[in-house]
Amino acid sequence: MAYSKGDPVPWFNADTHTTPQFQFNAAAGRYVVLSFLGATSRGSSQQVVRDVELHRKEFSDERVCFFGVIIDPADFDQGLVREFVPGVRYFKDFQHLVSEGYGAISKGLAGTQATIQYRPFTLVLDQRLRTIASIPIEDSGVGHLARVLDVVRPLPSLGEHSNADVQAPVLIVPNIFEPEFCKELIGLYESRGGEDSGFMRDQGGKTVGIYDYGTKRRRDYVIEDEAIRKKCMFKIHDRLAPEIRRAYQFNATRMERYIVACYEGEHGGHFRAHRDNTTKATAHRRFAVSLNLNDEYDGGCVWFPEFGKKLFKPPAGGACVFSCSLLHEATPVTSGKRYVFLPFLYDDEAAKVREANQQFLGGNVNAPPV
């Protein structure tokens, strides 16, 4: 499989030395160097690994990062490949799933013997994980990283565009909730308190709740009062849904989650870059809504790494609406408390997907609401 400039690449999950089931889609938002090395028993791949280590300062999780794909467990067991986090990581592709998915490996038979052919190459990807360049790794590997860096170094700073600014396809709609209703919801949270909020991940064929303050720190209160839930639903239906129809030609007929969430400045409340529909039990989600209930805080913006560094912060009572497929991050609150109403919207067709996938929802009783 050949990749040309502009071609998107497949997403995958795979273990690295430091992170089980690293989600490659979350690497978006920076330039990515993805090298299919196979094993360091190949002289060419060994040379690339050495050169990456020598030039590891070229790579960080800010502007450009490096991922190597390794199929030989011995390379990890014997310390022949080393990670330098942030910036340099290696995927453990022992079942060859990633390499096969990218066309780096082909399998066949020679008589009764299974054969494997590995085609080492490097992809340079943009911040949306689309191809900038595909560079084969020659027999010796000498000079390969230099050729890669010749492509990477001249690339523009992230967010710089010569002709027209690139903005995430985000909709900001003010005046969805009245100030009085915002105060009512905040008061509800303060009187009832919130619980730690996790995030969803597929493990062992099930979607389960994960809790990790390094990835997410937020507390949620699930609204149980049916009258208040109806108020929320009618305001979203009457005021926000028409704007979504006009902007995206999408008719939102279903709403998931009635929660008041709180990001506390005292604890640097945040949610690192993620997508909202990447597990089986969340695949039905179509649009996310981030509806701020107050503005007496610092930090706490939403941004979309695949589309530059622009920060979005709707006014109190206003909503930020975006596709659940977009990589996005809630930046840390540095002071005060950010209160926000966070539903997901979908339609009748997606409801069928949700119903079919309920079987994959794990039995973790403390899982975050889906």
N, C-alpha and C positions, 0 to 999 in steps of 0.2 A: 504494500500500500504506500503510495507516494503522497506527500503533503506539499501543497503549493501555497504561496502567499495568500492569506485571507481564509484558508481552510480552518474550520474549527476542529478541535481534537476531542477524542472521547474522554469522558470523566470516569474515574474509577476510585475505589477505596483499596488501600493496601497498607500493610504494616511498614513502618520505618523502625530504626533502632530505638527511637525515643517515643514514638507515638503509635499505638495500635490503631489499625484501620484509619490511617490518615486520609481525609477526604480531599482528593486532589482539586475538586472544584473550588475549595476554599483558598487555594493558592492564587486565585485571580486577584487583580488589583495591583499587580506589579509585573515586570517582565520575568519570564520563567525560562530557564534553560533545562531541558529535559533530555538526558542522555541515556540511550539504550546501550548498555555496556556488556550485558551478558555475564561474563565472569572475568576476573583479573588474570585467569590462566591464559587468556588472550593477551599477547604483548601490547596490542593497540589499546585495549581497555585499561590495562595496568598503567600505561603511560598517561592516559587521560585522568585517572584517579590521582596519580602523583601530581600532575599539573594543577588540578583543582585544589589540592591541598596547598601547593605553593602559592596559589593566587586566591586563596579563600577570602581575602579582604575585598575582592571584587564583588563578592556576593553577600547580600543581606536580605532581610525580609522587608526592607523599605523600597528599594528600587528594582533589584534583580535578585533572584534566588536560583539555586541549582538543585536539581534532583537527578540522581543516577538510578537506573533500574538494573538490579543484580539478580541473577537466577541461581547462583551457587551459594548454598549456606556456608561453605567453608570460608568464603570471603568475610563473613561476619564473625564466624567462630574464631578465626585466626587473626582478627583485627586488621585485615588487609584493606578494608574500607572504613573510614572514620567520619562521623558526622561532626559538623561544626555549626551548632544551632545558636543564633539564627543564621540562616543563609545556605547551608549545605546539608542535604539529607539524601539517604539512599533507601529506595523501596526494596523490600524483600519479595521478589517475584518468583518464589520457588515453584509455584504451580504454572508459571508461564502465562498467566491470564492477561497481565498487562502487556507483555511483549507480543503475544499473539493478537491482542486487540489493536495494536498499532502496526502490525505487519512486520515486526522486527524478527520474528522467528517463524520458521516453517518446518513441519514435521512430515516424515514419510517413511517408506520401507525400502530397505535394500535386501532383497531376498526375504528372510525372516527377521532381519534385524531392524529395529526402529532407528531412524536417523533424525537428527536435529541440525538445522542450519540456522545460524544467528547472523543477522545483518545489523551490525552496530551503526548507529547514527545519532545525531543530536538535532533536536528541534529547539528553535528560539520562538517563544510565544509572547503575544502581547497581553495586556492586562485583562482581556476578555477570553484568554486561552485560545486565541486564534494564531495560525502560523505566520511568523515573520520570515523564517528561513529554515530549511532542512539541509543539514550538512553531514555527508557520510563520513564515517571514521575510517581512515585509510589503514593499510596493513600495519604500519608501525605506530600509528597514533601520534607521532611527532608533529607538532605544530597544529594539532586539531583545536586545542583550546584557544590558541592564538587566533585562529580563524573565527571561532565563536565570539571571542571578545571583540574582534574587528567589527562584527555585526552589532553587538550589544552596546559598546561604548558610545557610538554616535547617536543612539536612539534618543529622542527628545525626552526631557523630564516629564514625568507623569502629570497629566493635566494640561500640558502645553499643546496647542493646536494652532496651525498657521492660518487657516482660513475661517473656520466657524467653531465656536465652542461646542464641545460634546457634553450634553447634559443627560443625566439619567431620566428615563421616562417616568417621572414622578409627578403626581397631582397634589397640589396644596389647596385645600378648601377651608376657608375660615367659617366661623359661625355655625358649627354643627350642633354643639351643646351650648346652651346659655350659661353665663357666669354663675347664676344661682344653682343650676344643675351640676356644674363642675364642682362647686363647693359642697353640694350634697354628697357627691360621690367621694370626694376627698374625706369628708367627715365620716362616711361609712367605713372607709379604710381605717381611719384613725381610731374609730371606736371598736372595730372588730379585730384589727391587726392583720398582718399578712404572713404568709408562709414562704419559705425559700422556694424559688422557681427554678426548675431544671430545664433541660432541653431533650429532644427526642433523638434516638439513634437506633439503627437496626443492628441487633446482635442475635446470632443464632436463629435467624429466621423470624424474630419478633421485634416489634418496635417498643423500646423500653425507655424509661426516664433516667437521665444521667444528671448528676449534680457535681459541678466543678466550678469553684469561684474564679479560677483562672480564665475560664471561658465566659461565665455569666454570673453576675451578682445582682439579684433583684428579688423583691418580695411581692407576692400576688395575693389579692383577696378575691375569691370567687363570689360574685353577687348571687345571692340565693333568693332575695325578695322578688317575687314574680312581677309585682307592679313596677319596680324599678327596672327590671329586665325589659319589660314591655316599653317603658319610656325610651330606653336606649335603642331598642329595635326600631321603634317608630321614627325616631330622629334620624337614624342611619338610613332608613327606607325612604323617608320623605325628603331629606336634605342632601344626603351624600350619594345615594344610588343613582339619582338622575345625572349627577355630574360624572359619575363613572361611565354611565351609558353614553354620554356625549363624548367623553374623552377617549374611551377604549372600545365602544360598541359592545359592551358586556353587560348583560342583565343579571345583576346579583340578586338572587332570590332566597339565599340561605345565609345565616350568620352563625359562626362558631365562636364560642368562648364569650363569657360576660365577666371580665376581670378588670379590677383596678390594680395596676401595677405601680410599684414605687422603686425608683432608683435613688438611693441615698448617697449624698455627697460625703457623708462621714466614712462610708466604706468604698467610695469610688464606684458606685453602681454602674454596671456596663453590661453589654452583650457583644462579644467579639463577632467578627464577620461570619455570616452564616446564611443559608437559604431556608425557607420555611416549608418546603414541600419535598424534601429529598428522602423521606422514609416512606415505607408502605402505608403507615397509618396517617400520614399527612399529605399524601400525593393528591388528594382531592382539593386542597386549598388553591385558590386562584389569586386573590388579592389580599394583602395585609393592610391593616389600618392602624396608624399610630396617631391617636387623638389626644393631644396634650390637654390636661385639666388645669394646669397652672403655668406660670412663667417665672416664678421666684426661685430661680436656680441658675447655676453656671455650668457650662458644658452640656452634656446630655443631648447632643444632636444626632441625627441619622445621616449616614453617608453611604455611598455606593462605589466601592473600590474599582469596579470595572469601568466606571465612567468618570474618573477623576476624583479630585479631593473636595469638591463642593459639599458644604454642610447644609442640612435642611433642618429647620426648627419652626414648625407651625405655631401660630399664636395660641394662647389658651382658648379652648373651645374649638380649635381648628384641627383638621386632620391632614396627615401625610399618607397618601395611598400609592401603593406600588405592587407590581407583580411579585408573587411569592417565589418566583424563579430567580429573582435578582439577588446577588450577593449584597448584603447590607450589614451595617454595624451600628449599634447604639454606643456612642462615645461616652467615656466616663463622666459622671456628674462630679464636679469638683467642689461645689458648695451648694447647700440647700437640699431640697428633695424634689425630684421630678415625678409627678403623678400623671399617669397616662392610662387611657382605655385602649385595649388591644384586641379587637376582634379580627377574625379572618372571614372573608366573604367567598361564596361559591354559588353555583347554580344547580338546577335540578339534575342536569347530566352528571355533574361532579358528585352529587349526592349518591348516585349509584356506585361510583368509585369508592366513596367513603364506606358505604354499606358492605361492599365486597371485601374491603380491606380490614374490617373490624376484627377479623380472625387473626390478624397479625399483631394486634395490640397486646403487649406483654402484660403479665399479671402483677407488675409492680404497683402496689396500692398507693405508693407515694409518687407515682409518675405525675408529671405536670399535665394539666388538662389539655385534651386535644378535641 
